[in-house]
């Protein structure tokens, strides 16, 4: 009778395997859901006016413009970076993809720069339609929109995935 109360090594191994299989299924499901969400989001197009005269710009130059470190271009023009509204999921994706830093860190960075008076953050616009309109009307503007919103009135510098 005491033997039946003793844990069976076979039962413990069987339970462990069952738990591992269950965890593996959960992880697989989570990965599939994450992949579907990531694949369902449009790319982000970094856009400029078609006649702005900017040569193809590097990712680093765009980062420097959006972080206030590049205030004059090689053609002596001053770029006008445009940003999307504060709570926009597109804005969060843009900064996280471009700078590889969370938006909270970018916001803290700008708060320090503004407090010290060293730089002004990109001009905030309410949505992608406003960014498209402003870029199409201003040679020095640079902005970002979802790739499915790009119109012939702007030129795409590159896409962020």
Secondary structure as a PSIPRED ss2 file (coil, helix, strand):
# PSIPRED VFORMAT (PSIPRED V4.0)

   1 X C   1.000  0.000  0.000
   2 X H   0.000  1.000  0.000
   3 X H   0.000  1.000  0.000
   4 X H   0.000  1.000  0.000
   5 X H   0.000  1.000  0.000
   6 X C   1.000  0.000  0.000
   7 X C   1.000  0.000  0.000
   8 X C   1.000  0.000  0.000
   9 X H   0.000  1.000  0.000
  10 X H   0.000  1.000  0.000
  11 X H   0.000  1.000  0.000
  12 X H   0.000  1.000  0.000
  13 X H   0.000  1.000  0.000
  14 X H   0.000  1.000  0.000
  15 X H   0.000  1.000  0.000
  16 X H   0.000  1.000  0.000
  17 X H   0.000  1.000  0.000
  18 X H   0.000  1.000  0.000
  19 X H   0.000  1.000  0.000
  20 X H   0.000  1.000  0.000
  21 X H   0.000  1.000  0.000
  22 X H   0.000  1.000  0.000
  23 X H   0.000  1.000  0.000
  24 X H   0.000  1.000  0.000
  25 X H   0.000  1.000  0.000
  26 X H   0.000  1.000  0.000
  27 X H   0.000  1.000  0.000
  28 X H   0.000  1.000  0.000
  29 X H   0.000  1.000  0.000
  30 X H   0.000  1.000  0.000
  31 X H   0.000  1.000  0.000
  32 X H   0.000  1.000  0.000
  33 X H   0.000  1.000  0.000
  34 X H   0.000  1.000  0.000
  35 X H   0.000  1.000  0.000
  36 X H   0.000  1.000  0.000
  37 X H   0.000  1.000  0.000
  38 X H   0.000  1.000  0.000
  39 X H   0.000  1.000  0.000
  40 X H   0.000  1.000  0.000
  41 X C   1.000  0.000  0.000
  42 X C   1.000  0.000  0.000
  43 X C   1.000  0.000  0.000
  44 X E   0.000  0.000  1.000
  45 X E   0.000  0.000  1.000
  46 X E   0.000  0.000  1.000
  47 X E   0.000  0.000  1.000
  48 X E   0.000  0.000  1.000
  49 X E   0.000  0.000  1.000
  50 X C   1.000  0.000  0.000
  51 X C   1.000  0.000  0.000
  52 X C   1.000  0.000  0.000
  53 X C   1.000  0.000  0.000
  54 X C   1.000  0.000  0.000
  55 X C   1.000  0.000  0.000
  56 X C   1.000  0.000  0.000
  57 X C   1.000  0.000  0.000
  58 X C   1.000  0.000  0.000
  59 X H   0.000  1.000  0.000
  60 X H   0.000  1.000  0.000
  61 X H   0.000  1.000  0.000
  62 X H   0.000  1.000  0.000
  63 X H   0.000  1.000  0.000
  64 X H   0.000  1.000  0.000
  65 X H   0.000  1.000  0.000
  66 X H   0.000  1.000  0.000
  67 X C   1.000  0.000  0.000
  68 X C   1.000  0.000  0.000
  69 X C   1.000  0.000  0.000
  70 X C   1.000  0.000  0.000
  71 X C   1.000  0.000  0.000
  72 X C   1.000  0.000  0.000
  73 X C   1.000  0.000  0.000
  74 X C   1.000  0.000  0.000
  75 X C   1.000  0.000  0.000
  76 X C   1.000  0.000  0.000
  77 X C   1.000  0.000  0.000
  78 X C   1.000  0.000  0.000
  79 X C   1.000  0.000  0.000
  80 X E   0.000  0.000  1.000
  81 X E   0.000  0.000  1.000
  82 X E   0.000  0.000  1.000
  83 X E   0.000  0.000  1.000
  84 X E   0.000  0.000  1.000
  85 X C   1.000  0.000  0.000
  86 X C   1.000  0.000  0.000
  87 X C   1.000  0.000  0.000
  88 X C   1.000  0.000  0.000
  89 X H   0.000  1.000  0.000
  90 X H   0.000  1.000  0.000
  91 X H   0.000  1.000  0.000
  92 X H   0.000  1.000  0.000
  93 X H   0.000  1.000  0.000
  94 X H   0.000  1.000  0.000
  95 X H   0.000  1.000  0.000
  96 X H   0.000  1.000  0.000
  97 X H   0.000  1.000  0.000
  98 X H   0.000  1.000  0.000
  99 X H   0.000  1.000  0.000
 100 X C   1.000  0.000  0.000
 101 X C   1.000  0.000  0.000
 102 X C   1.000  0.000  0.000
 103 X H   0.000  1.000  0.000
 104 X H   0.000  1.000  0.000
 105 X H   0.000  1.000  0.000
 106 X H   0.000  1.000  0.000
 107 X H   0.000  1.000  0.000
 108 X H   0.000  1.000  0.000
 109 X H   0.000  1.000  0.000
 110 X H   0.000  1.000  0.000
 111 X H   0.000  1.000  0.000
 112 X H   0.000  1.000  0.000
 113 X H   0.000  1.000  0.000
 114 X H   0.000  1.000  0.000
 115 X H   0.000  1.000  0.000
 116 X H   0.000  1.000  0.000
 117 X C   1.000  0.000  0.000
 118 X C   1.000  0.000  0.000
 119 X C   1.000  0.000  0.000
 120 X C   1.000  0.000  0.000
 121 X C   1.000  0.000  0.000
 122 X C   1.000  0.000  0.000
 123 X E   0.000  0.000  1.000
 124 X E   0.000  0.000  1.000
 125 X E   0.000  0.000  1.000
 126 X C   1.000  0.000  0.000
 127 X C   1.000  0.000  0.000
 128 X H   0.000  1.000  0.000
 129 X H   0.000  1.000  0.000
 130 X H   0.000  1.000  0.000
 131 X H   0.000  1.000  0.000
 132 X H   0.000  1.000  0.000
 133 X H   0.000  1.000  0.000
 134 X H   0.000  1.000  0.000
 135 X H   0.000  1.000  0.000
 136 X H   0.000  1.000  0.000
 137 X H   0.000  1.000  0.000
 138 X C   1.000  0.000  0.000
 139 X C   1.000  0.000  0.000
 140 X C   1.000  0.000  0.000
 141 X E   0.000  0.000  1.000
 142 X E   0.000  0.000  1.000
 143 X E   0.000  0.000  1.000
 144 X E   0.000  0.000  1.000
 145 X E   0.000  0.000  1.000
 146 X E   0.000  0.000  1.000
 147 X H   0.000  1.000  0.000
 148 X H   0.000  1.000  0.000
 149 X H   0.000  1.000  0.000
 150 X C   1.000  0.000  0.000
 151 X C   1.000  0.000  0.000
 152 X C   1.000  0.000  0.000
 153 X C   1.000  0.000  0.000
 154 X E   0.000  0.000  1.000
 155 X E   0.000  0.000  1.000
 156 X E   0.000  0.000  1.000
 157 X E   0.000  0.000  1.000
 158 X E   0.000  0.000  1.000
 159 X E   0.000  0.000  1.000
 160 X E   0.000  0.000  1.000
 161 X C   1.000  0.000  0.000
